[in-house]
Amino acid sequence: MDPDPCRSCPLCVHLIPAVYWLTRELFGPGPAPWVAAALVACSPLQLLYAQEARQYALWMLLLTLSCLTLAIALRRGTWGNLAGAWSDHDARPL
């Protein structure tokens, strides 16, 4: 059986707002988030991954969301809470 290539399409579509959100978090409002989202939307590699029935689109989305989570945690100063949620040990800042 061939895997369904349409399973990657929603992941690639969700990558565009995730990149916009990450770029807005890093650089603030302005043209940078829009340019980044447009580059991802028109990227030939992104279009190729959207048509393949592989996990590349999932990895790109998860990597973008994990970078976004890290950027938000560092901006808000909640790194200790974030690390504490990942482990059972008491998280202390270095």
C-alpha positions in Angstrom: 0.0 0.0 0.0 1.2 3.5 -0.8 1.0 6.0 2.0 -1.3 8.9 1.5 0.6 12.0 0.4 -2.2 14.2 1.6 -1.2 13.6 5.2 1.8 16.0 4.8 -0.3 18.8 3.3 -1.9 20.1 6.5 1.4 20.0 8.3 3.0 22.2 5.6 0.1 24.5 5.7 0.4 24.9 9.5 4.1 25.6 9.1 3.4 29.0 7.5 1.7 30.6 10.5 4.1 28.9 12.8 7.0 30.6 11.0 5.2 33.9 11.0 4.6 33.5 14.8 8.2 32.6 15.4 9.6 35.5 13.3 7.2 37.9 15.0 8.3 36.7 18.4 12.0 37.1 17.5 11.9 40.4 15.5 8.6 42.0 16.5 5.9 43.3 14.3 6.9 44.7 10.9 7.8 43.3 7.5 10.0 40.5 8.7 7.3 38.0 9.8 5.4 38.5 6.5 8.6 38.0 4.4 9.4 34.9 6.3 5.9 33.5 5.9 6.0 34.3 2.2 9.4 32.6 1.7 8.2 29.5 3.4 5.0 29.5 1.4 6.9 29.8 -1.9 9.8 27.6 -1.0 10.4 24.8 -3.6 11.6 22.5 -0.8 8.4 23.2 1.2 6.3 22.4 -1.8 8.2 19.2 -2.4 7.7 18.1 1.2 4.0 18.9 1.0 3.7 16.4 -1.8 5.7 13.6 -0.2 4.3 11.0 2.1 7.1 11.2 4.6 7.7 12.8 8.0 9.8 15.8 6.8 6.8 18.2 7.1 6.2 17.0 10.6 9.8 17.5 11.6 9.9 21.0 10.2 6.7 21.9 12.0 7.9 20.4 15.3 11.3 22.2 15.0 9.6 25.5 14.4 7.2 25.1 17.3 10.0 24.0 19.6 12.0 27.1 18.6 9.0 29.2 19.2 8.5 27.7 22.7 12.1 28.4 23.6 11.9 32.0 22.3 8.7 32.6 24.4 10.2 31.0 27.5 13.4 33.0 27.2 11.5 36.3 26.6 9.1 35.7 29.6 11.9 34.5 31.9 10.1 31.2 32.5 12.9 28.9 31.6 12.9 27.3 35.1 9.2 26.5 34.8 9.7 25.1 31.3 12.6 22.9 32.3 10.6 21.8 35.4 7.8 20.6 33.2 10.2 18.5 31.2 11.7 16.6 34.1 10.8 15.4 37.6 13.7 17.2 39.1 13.8 20.7 40.5 14.9 23.0 37.8 17.4 25.6 38.8 18.8 28.2 36.5 22.5 27.8 35.6 
